[in-house]
């Protein structure tokens, strides 16, 4: 569950779980904003539970976990993604969800710096990548389909420029520095893009760029790696683990010069380079299999 629209990586997980013959999966999106909105939605949620009669509720994000745990009959598994832990207001609800949930999943070991997940019944399990969707495509064709200049350098920022935690100023300043040095590069904002166009855009650009202040286990970096698009990121969340053994991924410091220098390196990566990464660890098949094992374990503990 989550505040609509449901996060794309959660939808991907739902779609794959639905394909498993052992499960009947019914998604539920909480329609409401803030604590008041969530609580007003609770009566509808109770009606949904009465009709569907689930054996387990799997909530995504701590605040959804809090909401799901208001009822105490059906066991709740809550997945924590990072934004629910980094934000101090959300963390209060997340800590309640943590204590009430039968099992918790955390997507990055980095989150243990903020909350000792290992004190609870928990599993470390990052969100997976749909490698059948995020895969290498012809760059020139992708650019033509999206109306981008085939001869220009493009860098894709990981999110909307307006989300403060995504730290777009650092990205914009680094691109300005490169432009002033005579390298013509355009920064594209990842906002308002249709889901079906995301793999096209990731393949169309020269580099993906993440400069966030906080992350859990960012999907953006995994999806770029899956598309074999060179990626530059500051060290945040589990990015260092994601970049391990990947020869087209670059870790930058939180400085304009470091980000700009690493973008220059990433842009110059030869298209003939034999790309290598450790993406198998983040494959959706592995993640879904382990998620189902957690469901079975919780049911057996009832």
C-alpha atoms as one frame of an Amber mdcrd trajectory, in Angstrom:
protein
   0.000   0.000   0.000   1.051   3.613  -0.429  -0.167   7.086  -1.224  -1.315
   7.008  -4.888   0.134   6.691  -7.338   1.774   3.500  -6.062   5.556   3.708
  -6.526   6.597   2.042  -9.816   9.065  -0.323  -8.094   6.266  -1.484  -5.769
   3.980  -2.042  -8.791   6.734  -4.115 -10.437   6.920  -6.276  -7.310   3.113
  -6.663  -7.203   3.012  -7.730 -10.876   5.638 -10.423 -10.292   3.996 -11.679
  -7.095   0.698 -11.991  -8.990   2.391 -14.360 -11.454   3.169 -16.815  -8.656
   0.613 -19.646  -8.483   0.886 -19.883  -4.685  -0.379 -16.347  -4.144  -3.507
 -14.278  -4.655  -2.364 -10.658  -4.476  -4.673  -7.661  -4.205  -3.046  -4.190
  -4.115  -4.575  -1.474  -1.959  -3.602   2.196  -2.267  -4.360   4.481   0.659
  -6.249   7.474  -0.681  -5.409  10.333   1.643  -2.606  12.668   2.594  -1.026
  13.003   5.991  -2.109  11.299   9.199  -5.684  12.675   9.028  -6.108  11.488
   5.428  -4.820   8.044   6.348  -7.119   7.706   9.335 -10.157   8.847   7.331
  -9.318   6.110   4.826  -9.276   3.449   7.532 -13.008   2.606   7.364 -12.688
   1.877   3.627  -9.627  -0.235   4.349 -11.556  -2.248   6.960 -14.274  -2.879
   4.357 -11.630  -4.017   1.878 -10.157  -6.456   4.430 -13.609  -7.869   5.184
 -14.204  -8.553   1.481 -10.744  -9.812   0.469  -9.881 -11.639   3.745  -6.058
 -11.647   3.336  -3.818 -13.900   5.423  -0.999 -11.345   5.338  -0.740  -7.603
   4.692   2.495  -6.408   3.085   2.823  -2.638   3.585   5.406  -0.548   1.757
   6.835   2.440   3.678   6.632   2.885   7.431   3.581   5.152   7.436   1.609
   2.534   5.467   2.871  -0.032   7.970   1.490   2.111  10.801  -1.865   2.331
   8.984  -1.989  -1.437   8.310  -1.208  -2.238  11.942  -4.183  -0.312  13.367
  -6.043  -3.612  12.984  -4.400  -6.396  14.988  -5.943  -9.594  13.527  -3.988
  -9.932  10.271  -0.166 -10.092  10.479   1.641  -7.197   8.790   5.005  -7.217
   7.029   6.369  -3.699   6.503   9.080  -2.766   4.007  11.075   0.350   4.917
  12.513   2.239   1.948  14.510   5.089   3.491  12.329   8.196   3.155  10.234
   6.812   6.018  13.351   6.657   8.227  15.272   9.784   7.174  12.319  12.140
   7.708  12.046  12.750  11.477   8.249  13.252  11.390   7.672  10.062   9.396
  10.170   8.172  11.545   7.876   8.465  14.597   5.107   6.554  12.780   7.674
   4.199  11.272   8.965   3.258  14.714   5.419   2.337  15.785   5.030   0.241
  12.603   8.401  -1.373  13.325   7.288  -2.492  16.779   3.831  -3.688  15.703
   4.751  -5.524  12.469   5.257  -9.305  12.572   8.254  -8.934  10.274  10.088
  -5.975   8.740  12.111  -5.696   5.558  14.720  -2.968   5.100  16.017  -2.220
   1.607  19.493  -1.024   2.575  21.970  -1.973   5.316  22.740   1.745   5.425
  19.379   2.259   7.185  20.791   0.432  10.238  22.681   3.675  10.972  19.339
   5.262  11.853  17.361   2.322  13.224  18.656  -0.994  14.595  16.504  -3.226
  12.393  18.330  -6.328  13.570  16.715  -5.950  17.003  13.408  -6.921  15.374
  12.275  -9.854  13.219  13.747  -8.468  10.053  15.286  -9.203   6.663  17.595
  -7.139   4.492  16.109  -7.247   1.008  16.568  -4.452  -1.545  13.950  -3.775
  -4.202  14.733  -5.598  -7.421  15.065  -4.450 -11.008  12.911  -5.656 -13.908
  15.685  -6.544 -16.333  13.128  -7.400 -19.022  12.007  -3.721 -18.952  15.287
  -1.998 -18.069  17.674  -3.361 -20.672  20.119  -1.931 -23.220  18.409  -0.362
 -26.255  19.756   1.462 -29.319  20.665   4.996 -28.140  20.101   6.700 -31.512
  16.672   5.072 -31.926  15.656   6.029 -28.363  16.669   9.648 -28.987  14.694
   9.792 -32.231  11.627   8.310 -30.493  11.853  10.937 -27.729  12.717  13.866
 -30.003  16.215  14.371 -28.567  19.199  15.671 -30.551  21.303  12.682 -31.660
  24.542  14.732 -31.489  24.182  16.289 -28.022  25.365  15.164 -24.577  22.521
  14.530 -22.115  22.633  13.813 -18.378  19.497  12.494 -16.660  18.931  13.752
 -13.109  17.446  11.133 -10.779  14.266  13.021  -9.847  12.315  16.275  -9.936
  14.472  19.364  -9.356  11.974  20.520  -6.718  12.478  17.722  -4.178  14.936
  19.178  -1.620  16.284  15.779  -0.503  17.377  15.074  -4.104  19.853  17.995
  -3.933  19.411  19.217  -7.532  21.522  22.365  -6.924  24.685  20.261  -6.837
  23.754  18.622 -10.154  22.820  21.923 -11.841  26.024  23.612 -10.621  28.172
  20.706 -11.880  26.560  20.882 -15.329  27.065  24.693 -15.359  30.749  24.154
 -14.579  31.080  21.720 -17.496  29.241  24.069 -19.863  31.553  26.950 -18.848
  34.566  24.719 -19.557  33.337  24.276 -23.124  31.555  20.909 -22.843  27.975
  21.290 -24.078  25.848  19.088 -21.810  22.137  19.343 -21.038  20.634  18.181
 -17.724  17.212  16.514 -18.023  14.803  16.554 -15.091  13.238  13.181 -14.291
   9.703  14.474 -13.798   6.370  13.902 -15.528   7.806  11.092 -17.666   5.459
   8.269 -18.650   6.504   4.972 -17.111   6.808   3.268 -20.516   9.242   5.999
 -21.647  11.602   5.653 -18.681  13.720   2.802 -20.179  13.860   4.745 -23.483
  15.077   7.876 -21.689  17.651   5.978 -19.621  19.058   4.491 -22.832  18.879
   7.806 -24.709  21.065   9.783 -22.271  24.829   9.612 -21.912  24.882   9.558
 -18.109  22.521   9.131 -15.153  23.189  11.392 -12.158  22.190  11.065  -8.482
  23.215  13.734  -5.943  20.701  12.987  -3.153  21.223  13.881   0.492  19.316
  10.742   1.586  18.493   7.411  -0.076  17.794   3.858   1.021  18.510   1.660
  -1.976  17.871   3.902  -4.999  16.114   2.280  -7.944  17.373   4.953 -10.338
  20.986   3.797 -10.113  20.044   0.107 -10.466  17.868   0.830 -13.496  20.657
   2.821 -15.187  23.057  -0.077 -14.569  20.479  -2.504 -15.985  20.254  -0.319
 -19.132  24.089  -0.223 -19.234  23.932   3.568 -19.024  26.974   5.138 -17.322
  25.982   6.417 -13.889  27.480   8.983 -11.485  26.345   9.152  -7.860  27.408
  10.574  -4.543  27.922   7.925  -1.873  24.479   7.544  -0.326  22.339   4.559
   0.743  23.714   1.322  -0.711  25.113   2.930  -3.884  28.666   1.785  -3.124
  27.429  -1.843  -3.020  25.487  -1.363  -6.258  28.582   0.072  -7.984  30.858
  -2.730  -6.801  32.323  -4.556  -9.854  30.505  -2.167 -12.227  32.982  -0.612
 -14.671  30.668   2.160 -15.894  29.589   3.516 -12.488  31.353   6.420 -10.748
  31.246   7.522  -7.097  31.564  11.283  -6.598  32.084  13.433  -3.518  29.581
  16.105  -2.479  31.387  18.834  -4.425  30.671  20.555  -7.744  34.177  19.747
  -9.014  33.991  16.043  -8.122  30.540  15.578  -9.681  31.614  17.462 -12.843
  34.859  15.461 -13.121  33.026  12.143 -12.787  30.409  13.164 -15.376  33.321
  13.893 -17.745  34.703  10.396 -17.079  31.287   8.771 -17.547  30.619  10.620
 -20.824  33.923   9.396 -22.211  33.245   5.724 -21.418  33.685   3.853 -24.679
  30.480   2.392 -26.093  32.685  -0.597 -27.016  33.526  -1.236 -23.355  32.491
  -4.715 -22.254  30.041  -3.677 -19.573  30.120  -5.582 -16.284  28.135  -5.242
 -13.053  26.858  -7.235 -10.062  23.198  -6.709 -10.952  22.306 -10.377 -10.289
  22.094  -9.535  -6.588  19.291  -7.065  -7.409  17.388  -9.292  -9.853  13.634
  -9.331  -9.263  13.532 -13.142  -9.477  15.765 -13.461  -6.413  13.956 -10.704
  -4.495  10.481 -12.160  -5.200  11.590 -15.666  -4.192  12.923 -14.362  -0.855
   9.787 -12.251  -0.286   7.589 -15.342  -0.671   9.784 -17.215   1.828   9.189
 -14.374   4.323   5.407 -14.669   3.758   5.554 -18.420   4.490   7.676 -17.892
   7.591   5.215 -15.315   9.000   2.230 -17.589   8.284   3.943 -20.505  10.034
   4.549 -18.337  13.110   0.862 -17.446  13.492
